[in-house]
Amino acid sequence: MMVLRGTRKSGRVTLKRSWRGPIPQATCKVSQLPSFMDTTMVSNKLSLTVKRRAIRPMNAINSVSHLLSLRIVRLKELAEHPDHGIPDELVAFNYIYGVLYCPAYRDTYAEFLKIDFPRIPWPATPEEFWSVAEKGGQLRKLHLMDPALIGASPYSFTGEGDNVVDHSYFESGKVWINDTQHFANTPEESWGFDIGGYRPAQKWLKDRKGRELSYSEVQHYQRVLKVLAETDRIMSTIQMTL
């Protein structure tokens, strides 16, 4: 753990950083400090406390950057693989993304995730790291909503009508937007998939109630349904030792 502490003396602030190695010091005028620095940033087994009128943002950024670089070095050591080599920053991000969508991780830390920032566990083996990173990369690309990456959607928009969203609901593999028009062959997993406390497939239609859907909006919603279905499928394949 490393803690940054600031003390005010004679209108100036002194920053001291306690950890192994040299202890750098920096000073700045209190008048230069912004008022938005009341926050706590948490990472895996690392705490950095930043108090208002205690340090300049640049000092905090430099300290966090240094400690994150140490984390990256450690991750590269744990993830080095004879076939895949050493992961770069993008692969490391994919691993983190995959961890956050791992069902076992979400179930194990469900209560903690409600009250604090997520903490990313070290991979148990290089094989686990690269497997999770691969699945995380697939999810990341899907969630960018690039039509070229998503491909054709099997959920056809069917029925005669004015394309106006009236009362949307799911029934027998169909997402109805009014009495006569629906998206066919829709998986129930897409309709009920939950992200961040709400269900995208349902909220998207509710936000457009009373509006006529354009052709591009119909295509977009078809992609949303496919992305949600693929997300559910890929999540079920992510396995970790926790």
C-alpha positions as CSV (number, residue, x, y, z in Angstrom):
1,M,0.0,0.0,0.0
2,M,1.1,3.5,-0.7
3,V,-0.5,6.6,0.9
4,L,0.0,10.2,-0.2
5,R,-0.2,12.7,2.7
6,G,-0.2,16.5,2.4
7,T,0.5,19.0,5.1
8,R,0.0,22.7,5.0
9,K,2.7,25.0,6.3
10,S,3.0,28.7,5.7
11,G,0.6,28.7,2.8
12,R,2.3,25.9,1.0
13,V,1.7,22.2,0.8
14,T,4.3,19.5,1.2
15,L,3.7,16.1,-0.4
16,K,5.4,13.0,1.1
17,R,5.1,9.5,-0.4
18,S,5.8,6.5,1.9
19,W,7.1,3.4,0.2
20,R,10.3,1.5,-0.3
21,G,13.0,3.5,-2.0
22,P,13.7,7.2,-2.2
23,I,11.0,9.5,-0.8
24,P,10.4,12.4,-3.3
25,Q,8.9,15.7,-2.1
26,A,7.0,18.3,-4.0
27,T,5.4,21.6,-3.0
28,C,2.7,23.8,-4.5
29,K,0.6,26.7,-3.4
30,V,-2.7,26.0,-1.8
31,S,-4.4,28.5,-4.1
32,Q,-3.4,26.4,-7.1
33,L,-5.3,23.3,-5.8
34,P,-8.7,22.5,-7.4
35,S,-11.8,21.6,-5.4
36,F,-12.5,18.4,-7.2
37,M,-9.8,16.3,-5.5
38,D,-12.1,14.7,-2.9
39,T,-12.0,11.1,-4.1
40,T,-10.5,7.7,-3.4
41,M,-9.0,5.6,-6.1
42,V,-8.8,1.9,-5.5
43,S,-7.0,-0.9,-7.4
44,N,-6.0,-4.4,-6.6
45,K,-4.2,-4.3,-3.2
46,L,-3.5,-0.7,-3.7
47,S,-4.9,2.4,-2.0
48,L,-4.2,6.0,-3.0
49,T,-5.9,8.6,-0.8
50,V,-6.2,12.0,-2.4
51,K,-7.6,14.8,-0.2
52,R,-8.8,18.2,-1.2
53,R,-6.2,21.0,-0.9
54,A,-3.6,18.3,-0.3
55,I,-1.7,17.7,-3.6
56,R,-1.7,18.8,-7.1
57,P,-3.4,16.5,-9.7
58,M,-0.1,16.0,-11.6
59,N,1.6,14.6,-8.5
60,A,-1.3,12.1,-8.0
61,I,-1.2,11.2,-11.7
62,N,2.5,10.5,-11.7
63,S,2.3,8.4,-8.5
64,V,-0.6,6.3,-9.9
65,S,1.2,6.0,-13.2
66,H,4.3,4.7,-11.5
67,L,2.4,2.1,-9.4
68,L,0.3,1.0,-12.4
69,S,3.6,0.4,-14.4
70,L,4.7,-1.9,-11.6
71,R,1.4,-3.8,-11.9
72,I,1.8,-4.1,-15.6
73,V,5.3,-5.6,-15.1
74,R,3.9,-8.1,-12.7
75,L,1.1,-9.0,-15.0
76,K,3.5,-9.6,-17.9
77,E,5.5,-11.9,-15.8
78,L,2.4,-14.0,-14.8
79,A,1.0,-14.0,-18.3
80,E,4.1,-14.8,-20.4
81,H,3.3,-17.8,-22.6
82,P,5.6,-19.9,-24.9
83,D,3.1,-19.5,-27.8
84,H,1.5,-16.1,-27.2
85,G,4.5,-14.3,-25.7
86,I,4.2,-11.3,-23.5
87,P,0.9,-9.4,-23.5
88,D,0.8,-5.8,-24.6
89,E,-1.5,-3.1,-23.2
90,L,-4.4,-4.0,-25.4
91,V,-4.3,-7.7,-24.4
92,A,-4.1,-6.6,-20.8
93,F,-7.2,-4.5,-21.3
94,N,-8.9,-7.4,-22.9
95,Y,-8.1,-9.5,-19.9
96,I,-9.6,-7.0,-17.5
97,Y,-12.7,-6.7,-19.8
98,G,-13.1,-10.5,-19.8
99,V,-12.7,-10.7,-16.0
100,L,-15.5,-8.1,-15.5
101,Y,-17.8,-10.3,-17.6
102,C,-16.9,-13.6,-16.0
103,P,-20.0,-15.1,-14.3
104,A,-17.9,-16.6,-11.5
105,Y,-16.2,-13.3,-10.8
106,R,-19.6,-11.4,-10.7
107,D,-21.2,-14.0,-8.4
108,T,-18.2,-14.2,-6.1
109,Y,-17.8,-10.5,-5.6
110,A,-21.4,-9.4,-6.2
111,E,-21.8,-7.6,-2.8
112,F,-18.4,-5.9,-3.1
113,L,-19.1,-4.7,-6.6
114,K,-22.2,-2.9,-5.3
115,I,-20.1,-0.6,-3.0
116,D,-16.6,-0.3,-4.4
117,F,-14.5,-0.2,-7.5
118,P,-13.8,-3.6,-9.0
119,R,-10.5,-5.3,-8.1
120,I,-9.0,-7.4,-10.8
121,P,-7.4,-10.7,-9.7
122,W,-4.1,-11.9,-11.0
123,P,-4.4,-14.8,-13.5
124,A,-3.9,-18.2,-12.0
125,T,-1.9,-19.4,-15.0
126,P,-0.7,-18.0,-18.3
127,E,-3.3,-20.2,-20.1
128,E,-6.1,-18.7,-18.0
129,F,-4.9,-15.2,-18.8
130,W,-4.9,-15.7,-22.5
131,S,-8.2,-17.5,-22.5
132,V,-9.9,-14.7,-20.6
133,A,-8.2,-12.1,-22.7
134,E,-9.4,-13.7,-25.9
135,K,-13.0,-13.7,-24.7
136,G,-12.6,-10.2,-23.4
137,G,-11.3,-9.0,-26.8
138,Q,-14.4,-10.6,-28.5
139,L,-16.7,-8.7,-26.1
140,R,-14.9,-5.4,-26.5
141,K,-15.2,-5.6,-30.3
142,L,-18.9,-6.5,-30.0
143,H,-19.6,-3.6,-27.6
144,L,-18.1,-1.1,-30.0
145,M,-21.2,-1.8,-32.1
146,D,-19.3,-1.8,-35.4
147,P,-21.7,-3.2,-38.0
148,A,-18.9,-4.8,-39.9
149,L,-17.8,-6.8,-36.8
150,I,-21.4,-7.7,-35.8
151,G,-22.4,-9.0,-39.2
152,A,-26.0,-9.8,-40.3
153,S,-28.7,-10.0,-37.7
154,P,-31.1,-13.0,-37.8
155,Y,-33.9,-11.0,-36.1
156,S,-36.1,-9.8,-39.0
157,F,-38.5,-6.9,-38.5
158,T,-41.9,-8.3,-39.5
159,G,-45.5,-7.1,-39.9
160,E,-47.4,-4.3,-41.5
161,G,-47.7,-0.9,-39.7
162,D,-46.3,2.5,-39.1
163,N,-43.2,1.5,-37.2
164,V,-44.3,3.5,-34.2
165,V,-43.3,2.1,-30.8
166,D,-46.5,1.7,-28.7
167,H,-46.3,-1.0,-26.1
168,S,-43.2,-3.1,-26.3
169,Y,-43.1,-6.6,-24.9
170,F,-41.6,-10.1,-25.4
171,E,-43.6,-13.2,-26.2
172,S,-42.7,-16.5,-27.7
173,G,-39.4,-15.4,-29.3
174,K,-40.8,-12.1,-30.6
175,V,-40.2,-8.5,-29.5
176,W,-43.4,-6.6,-30.2
177,I,-43.3,-2.8,-30.6
178,N,-47.0,-2.5,-31.3
179,D,-50.0,-4.7,-32.1
180,T,-48.8,-5.7,-35.6
181,Q,-45.0,-5.4,-35.8
182,H,-42.3,-7.4,-34.1
183,F,-38.7,-8.5,-34.3
184,A,-38.8,-12.3,-35.0
185,N,-36.7,-15.2,-33.6
186,T,-35.4,-13.1,-30.7
187,P,-33.7,-15.1,-27.8
188,E,-35.2,-14.5,-24.4
189,E,-31.6,-13.9,-23.2
190,S,-31.4,-10.8,-25.4
191,W,-34.6,-9.3,-24.1
192,G,-33.8,-9.9,-20.4
193,F,-30.0,-9.3,-20.5
194,D,-29.0,-6.9,-17.7
195,I,-26.2,-4.3,-17.9
196,G,-25.5,-1.7,-15.2
197,G,-28.9,-2.1,-13.6
198,Y,-31.1,-1.9,-16.7
199,R,-32.0,-4.1,-19.6
200,P,-30.8,-2.5,-22.9
201,A,-33.2,-4.3,-25.2
202,Q,-36.2,-3.1,-23.2
203,K,-34.9,0.4,-22.3
204,W,-34.0,1.2,-25.9
205,L,-37.7,0.7,-27.0
206,K,-39.1,2.5,-23.9
207,D,-37.0,5.5,-24.6
208,R,-38.6,5.7,-28.1
209,K,-42.2,5.1,-27.1
210,G,-44.5,7.1,-29.4
211,R,-41.8,7.5,-32.0
212,E,-41.6,6.1,-35.5
213,L,-38.5,4.0,-36.0
214,S,-36.5,4.8,-39.1
215,Y,-34.9,2.1,-41.2
216,S,-31.5,2.8,-39.6
217,E,-33.0,2.5,-36.1
218,V,-34.6,-0.8,-37.0
219,Q,-31.2,-2.1,-38.2
220,H,-29.5,-0.7,-35.0
221,Y,-31.9,-2.5,-32.8
222,Q,-31.4,-5.7,-34.6
223,R,-27.6,-5.3,-33.9
224,V,-28.4,-4.6,-30.3
225,L,-30.3,-7.9,-30.0
226,K,-27.4,-9.8,-31.6
227,V,-24.8,-8.2,-29.5
228,L,-26.7,-9.1,-26.3
229,A,-27.2,-12.7,-27.5
230,E,-23.5,-13.0,-28.3
231,T,-22.5,-11.4,-25.0
232,D,-24.5,-14.0,-23.1
233,R,-23.0,-16.8,-25.1
234,I,-19.4,-15.6,-24.7
235,M,-19.8,-14.9,-21.0
236,S,-20.9,-18.6,-20.5
237,T,-17.5,-19.7,-21.8
238,I,-15.3,-17.5,-19.5
239,Q,-13.8,-19.5,-16.7
240,M,-11.5,-18.4,-13.9
241,T,-9.9,-19.8,-10.8
242,L,-10.9,-17.4,-8.0
